[in-house]
Amino acid sequence: MIVRVSKSVVSTFIAWGVIPDEDIEIYEYSFELLISSVLSFLAIGLIAAITRTVSNTVLYVLGFVPLRLIAGGYHAKSHFKCFLILMLSYAALQSLVFFLQGAGATPALLLVSISVTLVMALAPCPDSNKPISDSEARRFFVLSRITVVIYAVIISVLSIFLTSKTIGLSLALGVFTASISLLASYIKNKFNTR
């Protein structure tokens, strides 16, 4: 469906003379990513509104998206699989926050410790569906480490000093999800090269 809509939008733009027809593949892929991202965030936003977990969701997204963009990670082979993985990760977030909210600072600190370890060991990790150049790899190497350390400090402070432990935990779960995606991509790359 996303591919069809993307092709339709691009065809319309070409007919209107907005974009040149020689770059059709680039525009179709770009619109696919845009539509897929919008649908994913709309679904998460709707679920967050229904479950009244908007603040936890925003923190999860703030922990996940920036680190995921610079550290790399697993890319599914289809938009539907990507959507499914995101929804399962988000459901896991909601469940963990619910079950761990009375556990103090330990869960958030443990999750961020694992995340720091994974990012320091593996980032950046390109995926076969999203390769990166050597210059991007050097830049992402430094940025991913700075970013995960900043997250670790913020999560530690929030988890230790705030009464509500769900704030630090939600942010930590976003960072943890990004680092698990990094690990999944690393494992996938390791087995695909053999």
C-alpha positions in Angstrom: 0.0 0.0 0.0 2.7 2.5 1.0 4.6 1.7 -2.2 1.5 2.3 -4.3 0.7 5.6 -2.6 4.3 6.7 -3.0 4.3 5.9 -6.7 1.0 7.7 -7.2 2.2 10.9 -5.4 5.5 10.9 -7.4 3.6 10.4 -10.6 1.4 13.3 -9.8 4.3 15.5 -9.0 6.0 14.5 -12.2 2.9 15.3 -14.2 2.7 18.7 -12.5 6.3 19.4 -13.3 7.3 19.7 -9.7 10.0 17.0 -9.8 12.1 15.7 -12.7 11.2 12.2 -14.0 14.9 11.1 -14.1 15.0 10.9 -10.3 11.8 8.9 -9.9 13.3 6.1 -7.8 14.8 8.5 -5.3 11.5 10.4 -4.8 9.5 7.2 -4.6 11.8 5.8 -1.9 11.8 9.1 0.0 8.0 9.3 0.0 7.8 5.6 1.1 10.0 6.5 4.1 8.0 9.7 4.9 4.6 7.9 4.7 5.9 4.9 6.8 7.3 7.2 9.4 4.1 9.3 9.6 1.9 6.2 9.9 4.2 4.8 12.7 4.2 7.9 14.7 0.4 8.4 14.3 -0.2 4.9 15.5 2.1 5.4 18.5 0.5 8.7 19.2 -3.0 7.2 19.1 -2.1 4.4 21.4 -0.4 6.9 23.8 -3.5 9.1 23.8 -5.8 6.1 24.4 -3.7 4.6 27.2 -2.9 8.1 28.7 0.8 7.6 28.5 1.8 10.5 26.3 4.6 11.7 28.5 6.2 8.2 28.7 5.8 7.9 25.0 7.4 11.2 24.2 10.4 10.3 26.5 10.7 6.9 24.8 10.8 8.5 21.4 13.3 11.1 22.5 15.5 8.3 23.8 15.1 6.1 20.7 15.1 8.3 17.6 18.2 10.4 18.0 20.4 7.5 19.1 19.0 5.2 16.4 19.7 7.8 13.7 23.4 8.1 14.6 24.3 4.7 16.0 22.6 2.7 13.3 20.7 -0.4 13.8 18.5 -3.1 12.3 16.4 -2.2 9.2 13.5 -4.5 8.3 13.0 -5.6 4.7 9.6 -4.1 4.5 7.6 -1.2 5.9 5.1 -3.5 7.4 7.8 -5.5 9.3 9.4 -2.2 10.4 5.9 -1.1 11.7 5.4 -4.4 13.4 8.8 -4.3 15.2 8.2 -0.7 16.3 4.7 -1.6 17.7 6.1 -4.6 19.5 8.9 -2.5 21.0 6.4 0.1 22.0 4.1 -2.5 23.6 7.1 -3.8 25.5 7.8 -0.2 26.8 4.3 0.2 28.0 4.4 -3.2 29.8 7.8 -2.6 31.4 7.0 0.9 32.6 3.8 -0.5 34.2 5.5 -3.4 35.9 8.7 -1.7 36.9 7.4 1.7 38.1 7.7 0.8 41.7 11.2 -0.8 41.4 13.2 2.4 42.0 16.1 3.6 40.0 17.7 0.2 39.4 15.9 -0.8 36.2 16.7 2.5 34.4 20.3 2.4 35.5 20.7 -1.2 34.4 19.1 -0.5 31.0 21.3 2.5 30.4 24.4 0.7 31.5 23.7 -2.1 28.9 23.0 0.6 26.3 26.3 2.4 26.9 28.2 -0.9 26.6 26.5 -1.8 23.3 26.9 1.6 21.8 30.6 1.8 22.8 31.2 -1.7 21.4 29.2 -1.6 18.2 28.3 1.9 17.0 28.0 2.8 14.3 26.6 -0.3 12.8 25.3 0.1 9.2 22.7 -2.2 7.9 22.5 -3.8 4.4 19.3 -1.8 3.9 21.0 1.4 5.0 24.8 1.5 4.3 26.9 4.5 5.5 30.0 6.1 4.0 33.5 6.1 5.7 33.1 9.8 6.5 29.6 9.2 8.0 31.0 6.2 10.0 33.8 8.4 11.5 31.3 11.1 12.4 28.7 8.7 13.8 31.4 6.9 15.8 32.0 10.0 17.8 28.4 11.3 17.9 27.0 8.0 19.1 29.3 7.8 22.0 28.8 11.4 23.1 25.0 11.0 22.8 24.9 7.8 24.8 27.0 9.3 27.6 24.7 12.3 27.7 21.7 10.0 27.9 23.4 8.0 30.7 24.0 11.2 32.7 20.4 12.5 32.2 18.8 9.1 32.9 20.9 8.7 36.1 20.0 12.1 37.4 16.3 11.6 36.6 16.2 8.1 38.0 18.0 8.9 41.2 16.7 12.3 42.1 13.1 12.4 40.8 10.3 10.9 42.8 8.6 9.5 39.7 10.8 6.8 38.4 8.8 6.3 35.1 10.4 9.4 33.6 14.0 8.0 33.7 12.7 4.5 32.9 10.8 5.7 29.8 13.8 7.5 28.5 16.1 4.6 29.3 13.8 2.2 27.5 14.0 4.3 24.3 17.8 4.3 24.5 17.8 0.6 25.3 15.6 -0.1 22.3 18.0 1.8 20.0 20.9 -0.2 21.4 19.1 -3.5 21.0 18.4 -2.5 17.4 22.2 -1.9 17.0 22.9 -5.4 18.4 20.4 -7.0 16.1 22.0 -5.3 13.1 25.4 -6.4 14.2 24.3 -10.0 14.5 22.5 -9.9 11.2 25.6 -8.5 9.5 27.8 -11.1 11.2 25.7 -14.0 9.9 25.2 -12.5 6.4 28.9 -12.2 5.7 29.5 -15.9 6.2 
